[in-house]
Amino acid sequence: MEPPAAGAMRWLVLALLCFHLGEGLVRIPLKKSRCLGEMMREKGVPEGFLQNLRGDPGRKYQPSNAVAYEPLMNYLDSFYFGEISIGTPPQNFLVLFDTGSANLWVPSTYCQTAACGNHATFNYNLSSTFSGTDVTYTLTYGFGDVWVELGYDTVTIQNIVVRNQEFGLSLNEPSSPFYYLYFDGILGMSYPGIGISGYNTLMENMLQQDQLAEPVFSFYYSRNPTYNYGGEVILGGIDPQLYSGEILWAPVVQELYWKINIEEFSIGPSVTGWCSQGCHGIVDTGTFLLTIPGQFMSDFLQALGAEENDYGFVVDCNNISIMPTLYFAISGTQLPLPPSVYVLNNNGVCTIGVETTYVSSNGQPLWILGNIFLRQYYSIFDMANNRVGFALSA
């Protein structure tokens, strides 16, 4: 395991102090929208435009000269989001709770593009607790940049109140595809080491200001989601009613992302050997699909009998019941992912919920365990002990 960065050590100290302090467990209901690609097609957006957005999701985790690099295609299918408030009196926003990034940003009245006009925007003039800075930074995407200015204000998530929190106010957002997104901004929940240097992340300040009952948060995604209830984010603990059986714990191997070891991957009874020399997996609530290392994708699709077209990797809907279960070996235990979970049925068109990355992790193949995987497993993020827990979702 790599030695923790200074930011990670600071988080650990705060987390240990927080075990005996805090206000209590907080639930944030997650809403679920329709697939963004489907909505964009209905609005006449050319298929070629959608394909151009489908960059390599693994690039989200690569260092770059910019403060953050996040290919937006990760978010085009991510349609689970919840509400937070910023300012005094509070201004409400729908945000993606993203364990694959560390910063908080929302649209602002500084921004005059159509994308901002189609979303809730933060008006600093209406908040008595806002303080501004002259610091700006850029979120770089594969097809355009989002320019953000930093400010400080009170962030409220139900009964959690974090004061003097740094966040980004967007100055410019490209209209395509931001205009089509259901959520307004992004709330990063990863390690401080990938946040903006010199500024506390929201999770750090929750710990420092004693707002969590325990230094733990967890995610539940419903297997039968609706717009009004797609799942829950639970801050400060876990809910045993949302899972069954024992919790399997996996240590974090690099305290930047919630990255764990994957020891092996099997398709049905067949062990692939793809991870015989080791694989890494990032547990990322900001990625919808299951992301597979590029060198394995062809063999994977062939084993499942999938064919690629404009809708994705298509299979016969009549064959779902006889398709193989996928198995991830994590911490010496096989975690199954049945076809009823990894095959998506969109109005009679059935696709495999996967995409590919050619980015490696310290020389090892990188998997991204997104919402498809997390529908099956209640996930627990233990900040004090630097580990991720999985238990079968209820």
GULO-571466 format. One record per residue (C-alpha): x, y, z; residue number from 1. Coordinates in nm, 3 decimals. Each point is the difference from the previous one (the first is absolute). Layout:
REM residues N
{{X, Y, Z}, NUM}
...
//
This chain:
REM residues 394
{{0.000, 0.000, 0.000}, 1}
{{0.123, 0.348, -0.083}, 2}
{{0.074, 0.235, 0.292}, 3}
{{-0.287, 0.243, 0.061}, 4}
{{0.038, 0.356, -0.119}, 5}
{{-0.004, 0.285, 0.251}, 6}
{{-0.362, 0.076, -0.088}, 7}
{{-0.100, -0.360, 0.063}, 8}
{{0.177, 0.000, 0.338}, 9}
{{-0.184, 0.319, 0.098}, 10}
{{-0.328, -0.168, -0.095}, 11}
{{0.089, -0.308, 0.206}, 12}
{{0.071, 0.206, 0.312}, 13}
{{-0.330, 0.184, -0.038}, 14}
{{-0.182, -0.327, -0.060}, 15}
{{0.139, -0.162, 0.314}, 16}
{{-0.106, 0.298, 0.209}, 17}
{{-0.345, -0.019, -0.153}, 18}
{{-0.077, -0.354, 0.117}, 19}
{{-0.130, 0.134, 0.332}, 20}
{{-0.143, 0.330, -0.119}, 21}
{{-0.269, 0.111, -0.242}, 22}
{{-0.360, 0.084, -0.054}, 23}
{{-0.140, -0.325, -0.139}, 24}
{{-0.071, -0.202, -0.307}, 25}
{{-0.145, 0.192, -0.296}, 26}
{{-0.185, -0.145, -0.300}, 27}
{{-0.012, 0.173, -0.336}, 28}
{{-0.257, -0.153, -0.238}, 29}
{{0.132, -0.043, -0.353}, 30}
{{-0.223, 0.075, -0.298}, 31}
{{0.035, -0.186, -0.328}, 32}
{{-0.043, 0.156, -0.341}, 33}
{{-0.031, -0.160, -0.339}, 34}
{{0.309, -0.091, -0.200}, 35}
{{0.146, 0.323, -0.134}, 36}
{{0.103, -0.157, -0.330}, 37}
{{-0.363, -0.099, -0.065}, 38}
{{-0.123, 0.352, 0.080}, 39}
{{0.262, 0.160, -0.225}, 40}
{{-0.105, -0.228, -0.286}, 41}
{{-0.363, 0.105, 0.052}, 42}
{{0.108, 0.365, -0.024}, 43}
{{0.167, -0.069, -0.333}, 44}
{{0.363, 0.005, 0.115}, 45}
{{0.196, -0.187, -0.270}, 46}
{{0.127, -0.345, 0.092}, 47}
{{0.348, 0.104, -0.108}, 48}
{{0.000, 0.270, 0.267}, 49}
{{-0.075, -0.258, 0.268}, 50}
{{0.275, -0.227, -0.125}, 51}
{{0.249, 0.288, 0.003}, 52}
{{-0.076, 0.054, 0.369}, 53}
{{0.072, -0.360, 0.088}, 54}
{{0.361, 0.046, 0.103}, 55}
{{0.210, -0.227, 0.214}, 56}
{{-0.155, 0.007, 0.351}, 57}
{{0.332, -0.098, 0.154}, 58}
{{0.148, 0.335, -0.097}, 59}
{{-0.192, 0.143, 0.295}, 60}
{{0.269, -0.144, 0.225}, 61}
{{0.307, 0.113, -0.193}, 62}
{{0.207, 0.295, 0.124}, 63}
{{-0.001, 0.302, -0.225}, 64}
{{0.115, 0.360, 0.007}, 65}
{{-0.353, 0.107, 0.082}, 66}
{{-0.133, -0.026, 0.352}, 67}
{{-0.240, -0.275, -0.100}, 68}
{{-0.061, -0.208, -0.309}, 69}
{{-0.340, -0.167, -0.028}, 70}
{{-0.137, -0.125, -0.334}, 71}
{{-0.365, 0.094, 0.012}, 72}
{{-0.112, -0.321, -0.170}, 73}
{{0.033, -0.152, 0.347}, 74}
{{-0.298, 0.214, 0.093}, 75}
{{-0.221, -0.031, -0.309}, 76}
{{-0.151, -0.322, 0.134}, 77}
{{0.037, 0.084, 0.370}, 78}
{{-0.350, 0.090, 0.101}, 79}
{{-0.002, -0.036, 0.377}, 80}
{{0.010, 0.333, 0.179}, 81}
{{-0.107, 0.161, 0.326}, 82}
{{-0.061, 0.344, 0.147}, 83}
{{0.231, 0.230, 0.193}, 84}
{{-0.022, 0.369, 0.089}, 85}
{{0.261, 0.276, -0.009}, 86}
{{-0.018, 0.344, 0.159}, 87}
{{-0.213, 0.194, 0.249}, 88}
{{-0.290, -0.018, -0.065}, 89}
{{0.058, -0.337, -0.170}, 90}
{{0.001, -0.036, -0.377}, 91}
{{-0.079, -0.356, -0.113}, 92}
{{0.190, -0.211, -0.253}, 93}
{{-0.019, -0.354, -0.132}, 94}
{{0.349, -0.150, 0.003}, 95}
{{0.166, -0.323, -0.098}, 96}
{{0.160, -0.157, 0.310}, 97}
{{0.326, -0.112, -0.158}, 98}
{{0.257, -0.222, 0.173}, 99}
{{0.225, 0.041, -0.306}, 100}
{{0.079, 0.369, 0.057}, 101}
{{0.059, 0.227, 0.300}, 102}
{{-0.129, 0.349, -0.081}, 103}
{{-0.342, 0.164, 0.035}, 104}
{{-0.124, 0.231, -0.276}, 105}
{{-0.336, 0.134, -0.118}, 106}
{{-0.118, 0.234, -0.277}, 107}
{{-0.004, 0.368, 0.090}, 108}
{{-0.147, 0.326, -0.121}, 109}
{{0.349, 0.089, -0.122}, 110}
{{-0.064, -0.251, -0.280}, 111}
{{-0.208, 0.118, -0.297}, 112}
{{0.001, -0.308, -0.223}, 113}
{{-0.315, -0.193, -0.087}, 114}
{{0.120, -0.289, 0.216}, 115}
{{-0.002, 0.217, 0.310}, 116}
{{-0.329, 0.160, -0.098}, 117}
{{-0.161, -0.344, -0.005}, 118}
{{0.105, -0.078, 0.359}, 119}
{{-0.017, 0.140, 0.348}, 120}
{{0.271, 0.265, 0.041}, 121}
{{0.161, 0.133, 0.316}, 122}
{{-0.048, 0.374, 0.052}, 123}
{{0.266, 0.121, 0.241}, 124}
{{-0.178, 0.334, 0.043}, 125}
{{-0.289, -0.179, 0.171}, 126}
{{0.216, -0.170, 0.266}, 127}
{{0.103, 0.187, 0.313}, 128}
{{0.269, -0.258, 0.082}, 129}
{{0.180, -0.005, -0.338}, 130}
{{0.359, 0.113, -0.035}, 131}
{{0.175, 0.007, -0.334}, 132}
{{0.356, -0.050, -0.121}, 133}
{{0.196, 0.092, -0.309}, 134}
{{0.101, -0.364, -0.051}, 135}
{{-0.119, -0.176, -0.315}, 136}
{{0.066, -0.347, -0.136}, 137}
{{-0.104, -0.209, -0.296}, 138}
{{-0.169, -0.338, -0.022}, 139}
{{0.127, -0.144, -0.327}, 140}
{{-0.216, -0.235, -0.205}, 141}
{{0.074, -0.176, -0.327}, 142}
{{-0.215, 0.246, -0.198}, 143}
{{0.004, 0.325, 0.202}, 144}
{{0.086, 0.166, 0.328}, 145}
{{-0.202, 0.114, 0.300}, 146}
{{0.144, 0.311, 0.158}, 147}
{{-0.072, 0.045, 0.372}, 148}
{{0.068, 0.267, 0.261}, 149}
{{0.048, -0.101, 0.363}, 150}
{{-0.214, 0.136, 0.281}, 151}
{{-0.095, -0.084, 0.358}, 152}
{{-0.343, -0.049, 0.149}, 153}
{{-0.214, -0.221, 0.222}, 154}
{{-0.092, -0.339, -0.148}, 155}
{{-0.307, -0.174, 0.143}, 156}
{{-0.093, -0.365, -0.054}, 157}
{{-0.312, -0.057, 0.207}, 158}
{{0.117, 0.044, 0.362}, 159}
{{0.369, 0.010, -0.094}, 160}
{{0.125, 0.359, -0.011}, 161}
{{0.355, 0.064, -0.121}, 162}
{{0.113, 0.360, 0.039}, 163}
{{0.257, 0.188, -0.207}, 164}
{{0.019, -0.274, -0.261}, 165}
{{0.201, 0.060, -0.315}, 166}
{{-0.190, -0.077, -0.320}, 167}
{{0.013, 0.085, -0.369}, 168}
{{-0.237, 0.246, -0.168}, 169}
{{-0.005, -0.067, -0.371}, 170}
{{0.100, 0.290, -0.223}, 171}
{{-0.053, -0.185, -0.327}, 172}
{{-0.145, -0.338, -0.101}, 173}
{{-0.026, -0.123, -0.361}, 174}
{{-0.364, -0.042, -0.093}, 175}
{{0.049, -0.346, -0.145}, 176}
{{-0.045, -0.225, 0.180}, 177}
{{-0.032, 0.183, 0.334}, 178}
{{-0.331, 0.144, -0.113}, 179}
{{-0.154, -0.349, 0.002}, 180}
{{0.119, -0.113, 0.343}, 181}
{{-0.266, -0.047, 0.268}, 182}
{{0.227, 0.090, 0.289}, 183}
{{0.147, 0.344, 0.060}, 184}
{{0.345, -0.070, 0.144}, 185}
{{0.234, -0.259, 0.145}, 186}
{{0.087, -0.076, 0.364}, 187}
{{0.330, -0.188, 0.018}, 188}
{{0.047, -0.256, 0.278}, 189}
{{0.346, -0.140, -0.078}, 190}
{{0.326, 0.058, 0.185}, 191}
{{0.130, 0.356, 0.058}, 192}
{{0.313, -0.076, -0.203}, 193}
{{-0.189, 0.049, -0.327}, 194}
{{-0.174, 0.316, 0.118}, 195}
{{0.122, 0.354, -0.051}, 196}
{{0.322, 0.045, 0.194}, 197}
{{-0.031, 0.224, 0.304}, 198}
{{-0.378, -0.032, 0.034}, 199}
{{-0.198, -0.243, 0.215}, 200}
{{-0.244, -0.228, -0.178}, 201}
{{-0.356, -0.022, 0.124}, 202}
{{0.067, -0.342, 0.153}, 203}
{{0.302, 0.136, 0.190}, 204}
{{-0.205, 0.284, 0.141}, 205}
{{-0.284, -0.233, 0.099}, 206}
{{0.253, -0.187, 0.212}, 207}
{{0.176, 0.310, 0.131}, 208}
{{-0.327, 0.167, 0.097}, 209}
{{-0.132, -0.317, 0.172}, 210}
{{-0.296, -0.045, -0.231}, 211}
{{0.016, -0.379, -0.036}, 212}
{{-0.094, -0.259, 0.261}, 213}
{{0.276, -0.224, -0.142}, 214}
{{0.262, 0.062, -0.272}, 215}
{{-0.195, -0.218, -0.240}, 216}
{{-0.239, 0.052, -0.290}, 217}
{{-0.187, -0.255, -0.206}, 218}
{{-0.202, -0.037, -0.321}, 219}
{{-0.308, -0.203, -0.082}, 220}
{{-0.133, -0.022, -0.357}, 221}
{{-0.345, -0.149, -0.048}, 222}
{{-0.032, -0.290, -0.242}, 223}
{{-0.339, 0.142, -0.103}, 224}
{{0.060, 0.373, 0.002}, 225}
{{-0.255, 0.271, -0.069}, 226}
{{0.048, 0.373, -0.048}, 227}
{{-0.102, 0.072, 0.359}, 228}
{{0.207, -0.280, 0.151}, 229}
{{0.314, -0.131, -0.165}, 230}
{{0.187, -0.078, 0.320}, 231}
{{0.166, 0.175, 0.291}, 232}
{{0.327, 0.155, 0.112}, 233}
{{0.049, -0.045, 0.374}, 234}
{{0.245, 0.232, 0.173}, 235}
{{0.142, -0.102, 0.336}, 236}
{{-0.067, -0.374, -0.003}, 237}
{{-0.178, -0.296, -0.157}, 238}
{{-0.354, -0.135, -0.005}, 239}
{{-0.020, -0.378, 0.059}, 240}
{{-0.350, -0.003, -0.150}, 241}
{{0.146, 0.085, -0.339}, 242}
{{0.219, -0.311, -0.029}, 243}
{{0.010, -0.365, 0.100}, 244}
{{0.280, -0.231, 0.112}, 245}
{{0.351, 0.092, 0.105}, 246}
{{0.201, 0.302, -0.111}, 247}
{{0.308, -0.080, -0.210}, 248}
{{0.277, 0.253, 0.062}, 249}
{{0.266, 0.090, -0.256}, 250}
{{0.294, 0.228, 0.091}, 251}
{{0.064, 0.310, -0.209}, 252}
{{0.328, -0.043, -0.188}, 253}
{{0.055, 0.364, -0.094}, 254}
{{-0.141, 0.278, 0.215}, 255}
{{-0.101, 0.227, -0.284}, 256}
{{-0.302, -0.191, -0.130}, 257}
{{-0.202, -0.278, 0.159}, 258}
{{0.224, -0.249, -0.178}, 259}
{{0.013, -0.368, 0.098}, 260}
{{0.160, -0.322, -0.123}, 261}
{{-0.190, -0.235, -0.232}, 262}
{{0.162, -0.341, 0.023}, 263}
{{-0.180, -0.177, -0.284}, 264}
{{-0.292, 0.029, -0.240}, 265}
{{-0.214, -0.289, -0.124}, 266}
{{-0.272, -0.031, -0.263}, 267}
{{-0.231, -0.272, 0.124}, 268}
{{0.214, -0.297, 0.108}, 269}
{{0.294, 0.111, -0.217}, 270}
{{0.284, 0.178, 0.179}, 271}
{{0.141, 0.248, -0.250}, 272}
{{0.346, 0.043, 0.150}, 273}
{{-0.018, 0.370, -0.092}, 274}
{{0.091, 0.103, 0.354}, 275}
{{0.250, -0.275, 0.075}, 276}
{{0.271, 0.268, 0.025}, 277}
{{-0.231, 0.235, 0.186}, 278}
{{-0.272, 0.252, -0.092}, 279}
{{-0.126, 0.316, 0.163}, 280}
{{-0.359, 0.112, 0.028}, 281}
{{-0.124, 0.350, 0.082}, 282}
{{-0.334, 0.009, 0.179}, 283}
{{-0.157, 0.301, -0.171}, 284}
{{-0.357, 0.114, 0.057}, 285}
{{0.053, 0.265, -0.269}, 286}
{{0.029, -0.264, -0.274}, 287}
{{-0.314, -0.181, -0.105}, 288}
{{0.135, -0.293, -0.198}, 289}
{{0.240, -0.280, 0.088}, 290}
{{0.330, 0.092, -0.165}, 291}
{{0.225, -0.277, -0.130}, 292}
{{0.370, 0.024, -0.093}, 293}
{{0.025, 0.046, -0.375}, 294}
{{0.226, -0.299, -0.062}, 295}
{{-0.274, -0.233, 0.127}, 296}
{{-0.304, 0.154, -0.168}, 297}
{{-0.005, -0.202, -0.322}, 298}
{{0.020, -0.334, 0.182}, 299}
{{-0.258, 0.118, 0.253}, 300}
{{-0.257, 0.094, -0.266}, 301}
{{0.062, -0.323, -0.188}, 302}
{{-0.058, -0.205, 0.316}, 303}
{{-0.333, 0.177, 0.054}, 304}
{{-0.109, -0.013, -0.365}, 305}
{{-0.036, 0.379, -0.022}, 306}
{{0.016, 0.204, -0.321}, 307}
{{0.073, 0.371, -0.019}, 308}
{{-0.233, 0.248, -0.170}, 309}
{{-0.120, 0.358, 0.055}, 310}
{{-0.174, -0.100, 0.323}, 311}
{{0.303, -0.165, 0.154}, 312}
{{0.091, -0.366, 0.052}, 313}
{{-0.326, -0.173, -0.089}, 314}
{{-0.122, -0.347, 0.100}, 315}
{{-0.323, -0.189, -0.061}, 316}
{{-0.245, 0.086, 0.278}, 317}
{{-0.134, -0.355, -0.014}, 318}
{{0.341, -0.137, 0.102}, 319}
{{0.056, 0.199, 0.319}, 320}
{{-0.105, -0.289, 0.227}, 321}
{{0.264, -0.231, -0.151}, 322}
{{0.286, 0.250, -0.012}, 323}
{{0.295, -0.060, 0.237}, 324}
{{0.043, 0.159, 0.340}, 325}
{{0.314, 0.213, 0.037}, 326}
{{0.221, -0.051, 0.307}, 327}
{{0.246, 0.242, 0.158}, 328}
{{0.247, -0.148, 0.249}, 329}
{{0.052, 0.267, 0.267}, 330}
{{0.167, -0.063, 0.338}, 331}
{{-0.011, -0.373, -0.065}, 332}
{{-0.376, -0.008, -0.063}, 333}
{{-0.193, -0.040, -0.326}, 334}
{{-0.251, 0.282, -0.056}, 335}
{{-0.252, -0.102, -0.267}, 336}
{{-0.161, 0.241, -0.244}, 337}
{{-0.297, -0.173, -0.172}, 338}
{{-0.123, 0.089, -0.350}, 339}
{{-0.319, 0.141, 0.147}, 340}
{{0.224, 0.278, 0.137}, 341}
{{0.259, 0.057, -0.273}, 342}
{{-0.243, -0.018, -0.295}, 343}
{{-0.207, 0.316, -0.053}, 344}
{{-0.340, -0.021, -0.171}, 345}
{{-0.098, 0.330, -0.158}, 346}
{{-0.339, -0.033, -0.172}, 347}
{{0.079, -0.347, -0.128}, 348}
{{0.361, 0.073, -0.099}, 349}
{{0.234, -0.194, 0.230}, 350}
{{0.358, 0.113, 0.044}, 351}
{{0.291, -0.104, 0.220}, 352}
{{0.063, 0.277, 0.255}, 353}
{{0.372, 0.027, -0.070}, 354}
{{0.253, 0.232, -0.157}, 355}
{{0.374, -0.019, -0.040}, 356}
{{0.312, 0.181, 0.122}, 357}
{{0.357, -0.018, -0.120}, 358}
{{0.135, 0.171, 0.310}, 359}
{{0.200, -0.220, 0.237}, 360}
{{0.057, 0.036, 0.373}, 361}
{{0.367, -0.018, 0.098}, 362}
{{0.048, -0.237, -0.292}, 363}
{{-0.295, -0.220, 0.094}, 364}
{{-0.330, -0.030, -0.192}, 365}
{{-0.258, 0.246, 0.133}, 366}
{{-0.367, -0.078, 0.051}, 367}
{{-0.260, 0.257, 0.103}, 368}
{{-0.274, -0.138, 0.223}, 369}
{{-0.281, 0.243, -0.080}, 370}
{{-0.372, 0.008, 0.070}, 371}
{{-0.063, -0.327, -0.187}, 372}
{{0.216, -0.186, 0.251}, 373}
{{-0.124, 0.206, 0.294}, 374}
{{-0.364, -0.082, -0.071}, 375}
{{0.087, -0.351, 0.112}, 376}
{{0.214, 0.097, 0.299}, 377}
{{-0.061, 0.249, 0.277}, 378}
{{0.330, 0.188, 0.020}, 379}
{{0.161, 0.142, 0.313}, 380}
{{0.286, 0.252, -0.003}, 381}
{{0.196, -0.008, 0.326}, 382}
{{0.215, 0.312, 0.022}, 383}
{{0.163, -0.092, 0.334}, 384}
{{0.122, -0.341, -0.109}, 385}
{{0.053, 0.069, -0.372}, 386}
{{-0.215, -0.286, -0.122}, 387}
{{-0.310, -0.067, -0.209}, 388}
{{-0.271, -0.240, 0.110}, 389}
{{-0.243, -0.197, -0.217}, 390}
{{-0.314, -0.182, 0.106}, 391}
{{-0.284, -0.142, -0.209}, 392}
{{-0.262, 0.270, -0.051}, 393}
{{-0.341, -0.064, 0.151}, 394}
//
